[in-house]
Amino acid sequence: MLDLLIHHATLPDGRTDMSVAVHNGRITEVTQGLQAPAAEVLDAGGLLLSPPFVDVHFHMDATLSYGMPRVNQSGTLLEGIALWGELKPSLTADAIIDRALTYCDWAVAQGLLAIRSHVDTSDPRMLAVEALLEVKKRVAPYIDLQLVAFPQDGVLRTKGGMDSLTRALDLGVDVVGGIPHFERTMADGATSVKLLCELAAERGKLVDMHCDESDDPHSRHIESLAFETQRLGLHGRVTGSHLTSMHSMDNYYVTKLMGLMVEAQVHVASNPCVNITLQGRHDTYPKRRGLTRVPELMAAGLTVAFGQDDMMDPWYSLGCADMLDVASMGLHVAQMTSQAAMRQCFEAVTTHPARILQLEGYGIAAGCHADFVLLQARDPVEALRLKATRLKVFKRGKLLSETAPRTASLALPGRPAQTSFMHGKAPRLG
Ligand code: FE2
């Protein structure tokens, strides 16, 4: 007897009218027209059943702190870092935990069930680290929270920075982070990349560094990151986050750099909502876009994912844990408007980040965890267009969250009565 049987689902790869069978928290079969006894049966009505959204890059220790102690006036990365520095002395573990748990509630409602969050290790008190480790434990039944030891103020620039970061790993933080472009010199930045990659290699950890989050075309720490990845045999275990300087780099140099990145199998985390607002602030007109070269990196065969990065904090005043909003911004800024490119944008918030986080059992296939989201959309492109409502969110085959379908009832003179008009065709719900 199955625990759950879903009928008439559309899958992100385009298969339609699929049945998905669930037993003991795992998907046991995905096929058309399956008939089997099940404790619960759900008719998906032709709507999209997707694996859960995954956020490759977030800062859960800062989330929901917008306006504390004041708002970022210049809108720049550097004022954001300064503001976070002003806030840090008044942070308490309880407040960080409360805000993070609230964010996680929102994330579940949005079908976001795996998050890689950076946690600031610059504070020797380890306040944020201990708070997010506690959050990781509490949300484990419903969110895979992977933590990155992130030296916000620079691992070499901060006194005792390397010791604090190492202590965070000792306490249970999963991934080694870094911020080479914020070290005092280019040389220090390169040294930080070398030391942090060596630390990760020694401890068998993944690496995810904030790297070249700048409009300076000469910020080339990604080159060092790709080099150290190869030197230490960390292929496929290292992510470069942001990489916005690549937007402004000389094209000839980029052709060489991309070759190095491909050899090292470095992954890329791009954060469209945040970087389109933070970058280009020193430009007049034309203003540069704040994104790395997403379609070109994908075409080169690299795994590229989109992250939320920030939500209602010193760096970004908006957001609502909606990875479709993030992907939609990436789609627009990177001009990824072909059907194939739009589908890649959907993958950049689902399968691509799942690969980067090395999530086990992710996907809609026999043997995978029964984690999925039923969206009020009929395919990934429609999901992006509508920022589709997450009708049902499942984890290990159990319903975690339900949202009523979005409908509008129109009564217009001379027009037939309509509902769900945003879907273009007659709705298949209800
Ligand atoms: Fe970040």
Residues whose N, C-alpha, C, O or C-beta is under 5 A from the ligand:
A	BS01	FE2	D309
